[in-house]
Amino acid sequence: MKECSIEKFSADCPSRLLFDQIADKWSMMILAVLAKEPL
């Protein structure tokens, strides 16, 4: 298994930034609208 060199609990961890963006209330609203039909 490949060892990850990124600190998982760091504020600038890529996965943390991704989850912060997805969890944002506006992002969830946009995803819900786009799930119904594309723009």
VMD Tcl script that builds the backbone (N, CA, C; Angstrom):
set m [mol new atoms 117]
animate dup $m
set s [atomselect $m all]
$s set {name element resname resid chain x y z} {
  {N N MET 1 A 0.843 -1.173 0.000}
  {CA C MET 1 A 0.000 0.000 0.000}
  {C C MET 1 A 0.891 1.240 0.000}
  {N N LYS 2 A 0.496 2.234 -0.763}
  {CA C LYS 2 A 1.261 3.471 -0.885}
  {C C LYS 2 A 1.045 4.349 0.349}
  {N N GLU 3 A 2.130 4.845 0.910}
  {CA C GLU 3 A 2.059 5.720 2.080}
  {C C GLU 3 A 1.750 7.150 1.641}
  {N N CYS 4 A 0.808 7.778 2.281}
  {CA C CYS 4 A 0.420 9.153 1.963}
  {C C CYS 4 A 1.274 10.120 2.779}
  {N N SER 5 A 1.841 11.121 2.103}
  {CA C SER 5 A 2.702 12.077 2.800}
  {C C SER 5 A 1.938 13.302 3.299}
  {N N ILE 6 A 0.663 13.399 3.002}
  {CA C ILE 6 A -0.140 14.547 3.426}
  {C C ILE 6 A -0.707 14.279 4.814}
  {N N GLU 7 A -0.570 15.260 5.690}
  {CA C GLU 7 A -1.137 15.146 7.032}
  {C C GLU 7 A -2.660 15.207 6.938}
  {N N LYS 8 A -3.323 14.159 7.395}
  {CA C LYS 8 A -4.778 14.035 7.233}
  {C C LYS 8 A -5.573 15.064 8.037}
  {N N PHE 9 A -5.008 15.553 9.130}
  {CA C PHE 9 A -5.735 16.495 9.976}
  {C C PHE 9 A -5.301 17.939 9.747}
  {N N SER 10 A -4.505 18.158 8.727}
  {CA C SER 10 A -4.048 19.503 8.393}
  {C C SER 10 A -5.196 20.306 7.782}
  {N N ALA 11 A -5.194 21.608 8.016}
  {CA C ALA 11 A -6.254 22.474 7.476}
  {C C ALA 11 A -6.216 22.551 5.960}
  {N N ASP 12 A -5.053 22.307 5.353}
  {CA C ASP 12 A -4.947 22.390 3.892}
  {C C ASP 12 A -4.910 21.019 3.212}
  {N N CYS 13 A -5.408 19.996 3.887}
  {CA C CYS 13 A -5.503 18.658 3.301}
  {C C CYS 13 A -6.515 18.706 2.150}
  {N N PRO 14 A -6.168 18.193 0.958}
  {CA C PRO 14 A -7.082 18.257 -0.196}
  {C C PRO 14 A -8.453 17.630 0.064}
  {N N SER 15 A -8.498 16.503 0.758}
  {CA C SER 15 A -9.796 15.874 1.004}
  {C C SER 15 A -10.636 16.708 1.967}
  {N N ARG 16 A -9.996 17.346 2.925}
  {CA C ARG 16 A -10.731 18.218 3.851}
  {C C ARG 16 A -11.320 19.413 3.107}
  {N N LEU 17 A -10.546 19.990 2.202}
  {CA C LEU 17 A -11.042 21.114 1.409}
  {C C LEU 17 A -12.218 20.689 0.535}
  {N N LEU 18 A -12.130 19.487 -0.032}
  {CA C LEU 18 A -13.219 18.973 -0.862}
  {C C LEU 18 A -14.496 18.794 -0.041}
  {N N PHE 19 A -14.383 18.161 1.126}
  {CA C PHE 19 A -15.564 17.942 1.959}
  {C C PHE 19 A -16.134 19.252 2.493}
  {N N ASP 20 A -15.276 20.225 2.788}
  {CA C ASP 20 A -15.766 21.541 3.207}
  {C C ASP 20 A -16.583 22.184 2.097}
  {N N GLN 21 A -16.136 22.052 0.868}
  {CA C GLN 21 A -16.852 22.642 -0.266}
  {C C GLN 21 A -18.184 21.933 -0.500}
  {N N ILE 22 A -18.187 20.602 -0.425}
  {CA C ILE 22 A -19.418 19.836 -0.642}
  {C C ILE 22 A -20.430 20.107 0.468}
  {N N ALA 23 A -19.958 20.264 1.687}
  {CA C ALA 23 A -20.847 20.465 2.829}
  {C C ALA 23 A -21.399 21.884 2.913}
  {N N ASP 24 A -20.850 22.795 2.147}
  {CA C ASP 24 A -21.344 24.164 2.140}
  {C C ASP 24 A -22.812 24.172 1.705}
  {N N LYS 25 A -23.647 24.965 2.369}
  {CA C LYS 25 A -25.089 24.933 2.083}
  {C C LYS 25 A -25.416 25.327 0.648}
  {N N TRP 26 A -24.685 26.274 0.066}
  {CA C TRP 26 A -24.961 26.674 -1.306}
  {C C TRP 26 A -24.558 25.582 -2.286}
  {N N SER 27 A -23.468 24.895 -2.014}
  {CA C SER 27 A -23.037 23.810 -2.895}
  {C C SER 27 A -24.075 22.696 -2.925}
  {N N MET 28 A -24.620 22.359 -1.761}
  {CA C MET 28 A -25.627 21.300 -1.706}
  {C C MET 28 A -26.887 21.715 -2.463}
  {N N MET 29 A -27.267 22.978 -2.371}
  {CA C MET 29 A -28.445 23.458 -3.093}
  {C C MET 29 A -28.211 23.384 -4.604}
  {N N ILE 30 A -27.043 23.786 -5.050}
  {CA C ILE 30 A -26.708 23.743 -6.479}
  {C C ILE 30 A -26.669 22.305 -6.974}
  {N N LEU 31 A -26.066 21.404 -6.194}
  {CA C LEU 31 A -26.021 19.996 -6.589}
  {C C LEU 31 A -27.420 19.404 -6.684}
  {N N ALA 32 A -28.305 19.781 -5.778}
  {CA C ALA 32 A -29.679 19.271 -5.811}
  {C C ALA 32 A -30.405 19.751 -7.063}
  {N N VAL 33 A -30.216 21.009 -7.432}
  {CA C VAL 33 A -30.856 21.551 -8.633}
  {C C VAL 33 A -30.285 20.891 -9.882}
  {N N LEU 34 A -28.964 20.740 -9.937}
  {CA C LEU 34 A -28.333 20.139 -11.108}
  {C C LEU 34 A -28.641 18.649 -11.240}
  {N N ALA 35 A -28.962 17.995 -10.137}
  {CA C ALA 35 A -29.299 16.576 -10.195}
  {C C ALA 35 A -30.611 16.361 -10.954}
  {N N LYS 36 A -31.487 17.353 -10.894}
  {CA C LYS 36 A -32.777 17.245 -11.579}
  {C C LYS 36 A -32.624 17.442 -13.080}
  {N N GLU 37 A -31.880 18.467 -13.469}
  {CA C GLU 37 A -31.655 18.734 -14.895}
  {C C GLU 37 A -30.445 19.646 -15.064}
  {N N PRO 38 A -29.677 19.474 -16.123}
  {CA C PRO 38 A -28.515 20.349 -16.339}
  {C C PRO 38 A -28.950 21.757 -16.735}
  {N N LEU 39 A -28.058 22.701 -16.558}
  {CA C LEU 39 A -28.372 24.099 -16.898}
  {C C LEU 39 A -28.552 24.290 -18.368}
}
mol reanalyze $m
mol bondsrecalc $m
mol representation Tube
mol addrep $m
